[in-house]
């Protein structure tokens, strides 16, 4: 069975876009591959978070993914910092990573621009740590977005370079991987683009019903169609996309027909959409709250994930040491 490795950023809450994107993909993968999903707390150090923020973020994001259906019996779910072997591999890979290639990465240049007073070595060597996270389990596939493709190419380069230098075939070259053909891009409530934390246009799975209703009623619309069966502008297509994923087919068809007949009342549509989102997210929100309050179970999941991931990592690092000459 092929191995899949993917990192989870311990920042912010999950929103509907995350759920119908990364989370749904994870749920499919855990049934089809040998999966290692890790919460990337070391990566977060590049922005210097406070110690209490790291602990809270790890518990919060773990509770949310478990509530969405990630199963620790099917996939190995662990915290990055629990697998110290990653740091050793990170060191070895850095010894064969070159300053010029690290400085040319887009992620480094963007982060350096955003935080000019905190251009640390962790930012520079982010691709090497990412490669270590992947290669420690000798992953075949890594689900990533387009923004991480350059770092994935570097992970493949580091794998090839290690295999060439030490005349071995230890590391497979990990392929970028996604279910993008099956996924749905969830739009934001501001009428354009996709739902995201930084854009301020998101509905979070943890949002209370009153918050959801208020957000949806503020969603951008237009003055309405004046010609029957006219094409929907983007701001309206976005609302119908949300209807498509959370409402029944009958509800979608009802409002679609009203639009095509120039009889649409956006206030009615948004009220119905809000209630359907509330119905969809309420069971997830309640499960998030249950998991978040059961710290003993969260600790158990983390401990189990640490043991399973370290078993895989130890096997790799022992071979790495032998090949390099540390025997």
KOLSE-907049 format. One record per residue (C-alpha): residue number from 1; x, y, z. Coordinates in steps of 0.2 Angstrom, whole numbers. Example, Ala and Ser with C-alpha at 12.3 -4.5 7.8 and 13.67 -1.06 7.14 Angstrom:
# residues 2
num, x, y, z
1, 62, -22, 39
2, 68, -5, 36
# end
This chain:
# residues 327
num, x, y, z
1, 0, 0, 0
2, 7, 17, -5
3, 11, 29, 9
4, 3, 47, 10
5, 10, 61, 22
6, 2, 77, 25
7, 4, 92, 37
8, -10, 101, 46
9, -7, 119, 50
10, -11, 122, 68
11, -19, 139, 65
12, -36, 146, 65
13, -53, 136, 64
14, -59, 125, 50
15, -71, 133, 39
16, -83, 126, 25
17, -70, 128, 12
18, -58, 117, 22
19, -71, 104, 25
20, -76, 102, 7
21, -57, 103, 2
22, -43, 95, 13
23, -54, 87, 26
24, -65, 77, 13
25, -49, 72, 4
26, -41, 66, 21
27, -57, 55, 24
28, -55, 47, 7
29, -36, 44, 9
30, -37, 36, 26
31, -48, 22, 18
32, -36, 20, 3
33, -18, 23, 8
34, -6, 21, 23
35, -8, 39, 30
36, 2, 49, 41
37, -6, 66, 46
38, 4, 77, 57
39, 0, 94, 66
40, 15, 105, 60
41, 19, 114, 77
42, 38, 116, 73
43, 33, 125, 57
44, 23, 137, 67
45, 39, 143, 76
46, 44, 153, 60
47, 32, 166, 66
48, 37, 165, 85
49, 20, 161, 93
50, 19, 161, 112
51, 20, 144, 121
52, 2, 143, 126
53, -4, 147, 109
54, 5, 131, 102
55, -3, 120, 115
56, -20, 127, 112
57, -19, 127, 93
58, -14, 108, 93
59, -28, 103, 104
60, -41, 114, 94
61, -36, 108, 77
62, -35, 90, 83
63, -53, 91, 90
64, -59, 98, 74
65, -52, 85, 62
66, -58, 71, 74
67, -75, 79, 74
68, -75, 79, 55
69, -71, 60, 54
70, -53, 58, 54
71, -50, 41, 62
72, -34, 37, 73
73, -38, 19, 70
74, -36, 21, 51
75, -23, 34, 49
76, -8, 39, 60
77, -12, 56, 67
78, 3, 64, 77
79, 11, 80, 82
80, 26, 85, 72
81, 37, 88, 88
82, 34, 71, 95
83, 45, 63, 81
84, 62, 69, 85
85, 69, 59, 71
86, 62, 72, 59
87, 75, 84, 66
88, 89, 72, 63
89, 84, 70, 45
90, 82, 89, 44
91, 100, 91, 49
92, 106, 78, 36
93, 96, 86, 22
94, 102, 103, 26
95, 120, 97, 24
96, 116, 95, 6
97, 104, 109, 3
98, 112, 125, -5
99, 109, 143, 0
100, 105, 149, -17
101, 91, 136, -20
102, 84, 140, -3
103, 84, 159, -6
104, 75, 157, -23
105, 60, 148, -16
106, 44, 158, -17
107, 38, 154, 0
108, 54, 161, 8
109, 53, 177, -2
110, 35, 180, 2
111, 37, 177, 21
112, 52, 188, 21
113, 42, 202, 13
114, 28, 200, 25
115, 39, 199, 41
116, 55, 209, 37
117, 60, 210, 55
118, 59, 191, 57
119, 68, 183, 43
120, 75, 168, 52
121, 84, 153, 47
122, 68, 143, 50
123, 60, 152, 35
124, 75, 149, 24
125, 75, 131, 28
126, 57, 128, 28
127, 58, 117, 12
128, 71, 106, 20
129, 60, 103, 36
130, 45, 100, 24
131, 56, 87, 15
132, 61, 79, 31
133, 43, 77, 36
134, 39, 68, 20
135, 54, 58, 18
136, 55, 51, 36
137, 40, 40, 31
138, 47, 37, 13
139, 30, 44, 7
140, 24, 41, -11
141, 11, 54, -12
142, 8, 71, -3
143, -8, 81, -5
144, -3, 99, -8
145, -10, 115, -16
146, -2, 124, -30
147, 6, 136, -18
148, 17, 122, -11
149, 22, 114, -28
150, 39, 122, -28
151, 43, 115, -11
152, 37, 98, -17
153, 49, 99, -31
154, 63, 103, -19
155, 58, 88, -8
156, 60, 77, -24
157, 77, 85, -27
158, 83, 82, -10
159, 77, 64, -11
160, 86, 62, -28
161, 102, 70, -21
162, 103, 59, -6
163, 101, 44, -16
164, 114, 49, -28
165, 127, 55, -15
166, 125, 39, -5
167, 122, 27, -20
168, 106, 20, -14
169, 87, 20, -18
170, 81, 24, 0
171, 69, 38, -4
172, 55, 37, -17
173, 52, 54, -25
174, 36, 60, -18
175, 22, 65, -30
176, 11, 79, -27
177, -7, 73, -25
178, -25, 79, -24
179, -43, 74, -27
180, -45, 91, -35
181, -55, 84, -50
182, -68, 78, -37
183, -67, 93, -25
184, -78, 108, -24
185, -71, 126, -22
186, -81, 134, -9
187, -83, 153, -12
188, -82, 166, 1
189, -97, 177, 6
190, -89, 193, -1
191, -94, 188, -18
192, -78, 183, -26
193, -63, 171, -24
194, -63, 156, -12
195, -67, 155, 6
196, -52, 158, 17
197, -47, 164, 35
198, -37, 179, 29
199, -50, 185, 18
200, -63, 187, 32
201, -76, 179, 21
202, -78, 162, 30
203, -91, 152, 39
204, -82, 141, 52
205, -88, 124, 58
206, -87, 130, 76
207, -98, 146, 72
208, -114, 147, 83
209, -131, 148, 73
210, -133, 166, 77
211, -116, 170, 69
212, -119, 160, 54
213, -136, 168, 51
214, -128, 186, 53
215, -114, 181, 41
216, -125, 174, 27
217, -137, 188, 28
218, -123, 200, 24
219, -117, 190, 9
220, -115, 200, -7
221, -129, 200, -20
222, -135, 210, -35
223, -151, 219, -40
224, -158, 203, -48
225, -160, 196, -66
226, -171, 206, -78
227, -171, 193, -92
228, -177, 175, -90
229, -164, 161, -90
230, -150, 174, -89
231, -132, 169, -84
232, -129, 171, -66
233, -115, 183, -61
234, -101, 177, -50
235, -108, 184, -34
236, -124, 174, -37
237, -116, 158, -43
238, -107, 158, -26
239, -123, 158, -16
240, -130, 144, -27
241, -113, 134, -25
242, -116, 135, -6
243, -134, 129, -8
244, -128, 115, -19
245, -117, 108, -5
246, -128, 111, 10
247, -146, 111, 4
248, -157, 98, -3
249, -159, 96, -22
250, -177, 102, -20
251, -172, 118, -12
252, -158, 121, -25
253, -170, 118, -39
254, -184, 129, -31
255, -172, 145, -30
256, -164, 141, -47
257, -181, 141, -55
258, -186, 157, -46
259, -170, 165, -53
260, -173, 159, -71
261, -191, 166, -70
262, -184, 183, -63
263, -194, 180, -47
264, -179, 177, -35
265, -180, 186, -18
266, -162, 185, -12
267, -168, 188, 6
268, -178, 172, 6
269, -163, 163, -2
270, -151, 169, 11
271, -163, 164, 25
272, -165, 147, 18
273, -146, 145, 15
274, -142, 151, 33
275, -154, 138, 40
276, -147, 124, 29
277, -129, 129, 34
278, -134, 128, 53
279, -142, 111, 50
280, -126, 105, 42
281, -113, 112, 54
282, -122, 109, 70
283, -118, 91, 72
284, -100, 94, 68
285, -99, 109, 80
286, -106, 98, 94
287, -94, 85, 91
288, -80, 98, 91
289, -85, 103, 108
290, -86, 85, 114
291, -69, 81, 108
292, -61, 98, 114
293, -68, 94, 132
294, -61, 77, 132
295, -43, 81, 135
296, -39, 63, 141
297, -45, 56, 124
298, -35, 69, 114
299, -19, 65, 124
300, -22, 46, 120
301, -24, 50, 101
302, -8, 60, 102
303, 2, 47, 111
304, -4, 33, 100
305, 0, 43, 84
306, 17, 47, 92
307, 21, 29, 95
308, 16, 23, 77
309, 25, 38, 68
310, 41, 36, 78
311, 41, 17, 73
312, 41, 22, 55
313, 53, 36, 58
314, 66, 26, 67
315, 67, 13, 54
316, 71, 27, 41
317, 84, 36, 52
318, 93, 20, 56
319, 96, 17, 37
320, 100, 35, 34
321, 114, 34, 48
322, 121, 18, 41
323, 122, 25, 24
324, 130, 41, 29
325, 143, 32, 40
326, 136, 34, 58
327, 137, 16, 63
# end
